[in-house]
Amino acid sequence: MTSHDDDTMTGMIGLLLEEYGSNAMCTGLVILPGSPVKGCGAEAGRLLFAHAFGPLGIHRVWAGHRADHAMMSSVMTGAGLEREATLRELFHTQGRWHDVTTYAAVAHRWREQASPLELAIMRGAVLSRS
């Protein structure tokens, strides 16, 4: 991820292809300290999912976050993912068990709410900064 003004790195987001043409998992979202946080995670997710649902031919993308990370809910829904489930006490860290909330989107439903830019990406458009 880079800032809108230049190519300064502001963070990263990943996609793990679980079964090509079928499923993928959004593996992480990291925003670097001092980076503008408002909206950049959802925007990065939307651009990544447009690429996944378009050129990569992925049918379903899913993601999850620790349930106690309240800010992540708006990032997930802002990226066009729908809440699916809460996995109770999925992992143990920092001395206690943590729930994980999962989200997902399928290509044909995500496309219905995609922006013109995202639809262009889904059709394979190559974007560049001018």
KALINWO-V825498 format. One line per field, one symbol per residue. ss: DSSP state (@ for helix, = for strand, . for the rest). burial: b if it has 24 or more other ideal C-beta (glycine too) atoms within 12 Angstrom, else e. A space follows every 50 residues. Layout:
# KALINWO-V825498
ss: ???
burial: ???
This chain:
# KALINWO-V825498
ss: .=......=.=========...=========........@@@@@@@@@@@ @@@......=======....@@@@@@@@...============..===== ======@@@@@....@@@@@@@........
burial: beeeeeeeebbebebeeeeeeebbbbeebebeeeeeeeebbbbbbbbbbb bbbbebebbbbbbbbbbeeeebbebbbbbbbbeeeeeeeeeeeeeeeeeb bbbbbbbeebeeebeeebeebbeeeeeeee
